[in-house]
Amino acid sequence: MKQSEYFIKTSKEISAEETSDNAQLLLRGSFVDKLMAGVYSYLPLGVRVLRKIKNVVREEMEAVGGQEILMPALQPRQLWEETGRWEGMKEVLYRFAGRGGNEFCLAPTHEEAIVDIVRKRVQSYKDLPFALFQIQDKFRNEPRAKSGLLRGREFSMKDLYSFHTDKDDLNKYYELVTQAYLRIYKRLGMEAILVEASGGSFSKEYSHEFQVSTPNGEDSIFHCSCGWAQNKEIAKVKKGDQCPSCKEGTIEIVKGIEVGNIFKLGIKYSKDMNLSFVDQTGKKNFVEMGCYGLGISRVMGAIVEVSHDNNGIIWPKEATPWQVHLLSLGNNPQVRKLGEEVYNLLTKQGIEVLYDDRDESPGLKLKEADLIGIALRLIVSEQNNDLIEFKPRASAEVKKVASKDLVKLIKEFYNV
């Protein structure tokens, strides 16, 4: 894609009310547009990042047997009354009346909808286990939408729900998904901390959060270097205490951003909505369920929070909107010609290239490239002669290479 034809307009300054790093950089870099508090439009650069994140999540969910579906955001009151959440969650539900006096909500979560699907199709133990997931927009009437993409009223979410005959099978799958989540965050350039949290209203057991450490995080995490961690909601330790797990380490407190949350739902929703099966002995049992949430748009914001410098965003390789940002500096006809040749060469090889072919100053182009933060930058300029400057965004290292070597080097950089 040639940048002269691309729908992108960076900004030097934005509203002073945007205090979080992710809001400032994503707005300035033309990844998103703010419609109102907690509601964003995703512009071409932003859509490409979201797509990359979704692809990573899909790959890992399918690797643990998840099958993708898509459920409606619009849901009837009757379904939510079965679980008591029409009133129980009224503070965050967007509720409204439709034709004929029927009432509806925009779903902030999809337990009711998934159970309604499954209870129509499961009768026997032979129908279990399985797992279904979706990537869907959610709607929550947050009292205080803030921190850019980290706390929104409309946001993209991945839900995985698993269905089992017994707790042992649920526990095994829960561990499988836990490891898949850790792989997702690592692939997206983040080291997530697995944190014990409250099981909420439907589980006496712990749930688990996945937190990314950052000084600007909203949550406080009590943790030890051995890997033990709890959030402040349930922690009975304080900073400096001996670790209750390894008995050797010392408890520290860090700030974090929650990027995922998983629960063993047990039979809470199965019992409320009569999702049952007949076992080998002919006995009727309620299905054991697990729920595994991951905020797609929230992850996008979290990446920016933990991966940027004073000049702009530093996208990890698997989330970068384009694989290569190619810059042609100056108006020398030979430089322009080489830029076009490199662009055509890489494009024909299936490499994603954003080519800055605009008639702008070198300084402006370089500043915008830093702000946008594409993982790999190539520069053609008069001072480089026929060589191309090869520079990863995350590194100060610069190579000058011949065009014939570019494809090989780019594929090595991306491990493909």
C-alpha angles and dihedrals in degrees: 000000000000112000091219087067098037123107097239132124118172123203134214094207138021136184115308089230089074100087102158119090094231093053093048097047098040092049094044092045093053095243095123141014121214113230094175138325109316095002123098139176114221113225123206094280092046094048090054091053092048089050091052092050091047091051092055091047093047092051093052095043092050089048089063093047100267116155117208123236134159122228128193122262090211110079135173125248092236093066093053092046090062089068097034092243097118086081098020093062099030092120092066101028120102098220128182144157124254132190120314094023093290117148127217143176137207103242119247088183136003112228093116094048095047093048090050089054095047099043089061091056110034122079107138140041084247088071092061148123114032140131131221128192139182139186107220141153114257131202125211127169094227112192090218117022107193148139097059112264093357097082116021141159092223118031144152117256139178115216123189119186123188128197124205144172095228145006094259092059090046091051092052093050092045090059091047091055091045090060091045090055092051089052091050094054093045091051088052093053099259133115105218124202116220104227129189112232139171117292089227124215096327106046136050088198126080120270119210131236126198109221130188114209116237133145089237095054122132097218132067116223125196107206147157130216088246089072100259112135140164132179120242091255092074105014116124093184133080135211112293096023121130113265109260090213110047095019089215109069128075124241116249129184122226133173117243146181115228109230100168142013129196130190140186097225093185111188098325096113095027090059095043092050100031099246102165143150137200114245129213092279094051093255120141115236135175116247118253112231139197127195124203120185130187124177109225097189090038089055089052090055092044092053089056092046093056100031114054141088135204091286101050148281124345106204118203115237096258094049102038110125092225127016093225134026105202115196126194108200123200133003100271107137092222091053091049090049092051091047091055091047093051091046092051093044094053095041091053088053091057095252115146107240132181103195117201098209094153125132093244134124119277090239093056093046093050093047092050091047090055091048094050090046104205108183097242129034128196121190129195114191142150093256091056092054108199094342125096123226110235115198132162112219091229094054139059090215115114127190128189111215140172118254091242090064097047101090092051093047093047092050090049090050091054095038094237 
